[in-house]
């Protein structure tokens, strides 16, 4: 139903109905800003980038293929924009399909006996603040997956579609992101 | 069962384990406090991460996006343009043949006529066309006006693809009618 609405709005926009595109903007402004904001850090920059995502989407709306979900198409545009930004700023980035080297071992169970877990050590509000700070230290590609999974609530299939990678690879990287975040939280405390 | 792997823990938290695997894992959890703590802690962090506050979207965000985009040019499909042009040419050629009262072959064969012959034919043709046009304007005007009003209403209700189909069908019928009436008109020289 939701997808049908999106497709109908895209059709109307292509027929010249600007109001339909405005409805798309209002529908996706919040989820996109939640994602872009956590990827670039600064609020004003995030607002500019989110605007750019919609402008780019509008300009290339004819290339949108209705066989894909409109939301994943929008997130793909946003992701490409952010990768360009990282490259321009020469921020470290890597392909999710490549092995992470020594960071691969974060998928081994590491629970010290007798210590309370990280989730028990803080009140919920403080834990959330710490998660936000820990997120900033995650490598960009892993942070992106974490945000999509936990904040945008995308499915592994949707993330795989956006990144053009197998679902298994994406799932593995999401678990890795979660474990790296846990480790950062432990180091911070 | 030996202690859990990280992937199993996350699959368990996300409810994506097969029922049998789920039962086996729960059996292990009931006897292993270390794994129980690992699961509980990851659940707490995942829960906290899913409730991170959204970024505030300015009230005029959508307006700002809409101010940056220009209206889309409505493109007609190439096949529709080709079809319309060929139909128009066909219709024009048919009308010309009917009004002149000559067949296409006759016209080609008559290419050897003297210039005077063409002038005479042209003069007769012009006079007859003018008479026909005057007659048509007088008699067909109310009909044309009604058709115009009907078409205006139709184009506002019917999608462009269907409109093209109706147009082609209508032209086809008109041409067939004109061909059928050709003998009756017998406007030849």
Interface residues (C-beta under 8 A of the other chain):
Chain A: X13 X14 X15 X16 X18 X21 X22 X25 X26 X29 X30 X33 X34 X37 X43 X46 X47 X50 X51 X54 X55 X58 X59 X61 X62 X107 X108 X109 X111 X113 X117 X118 X119 X120 X124 X127 X128 X131 X132 X146 X150 X151 X153 X172 X174 X175 X178 X179 X181 X182 X185
Chain B: X3 X4 X5 X6 X7 X9 X10 X34 X35 X37 X38 X40 X41 X42 X43 X44 X45 X46 X48 X49 X50 X51 X52 X53 X54 X55 X57 X58 X61 X62 X64 X65 X66 X68 X69 X71 X72 X74 X75 X160
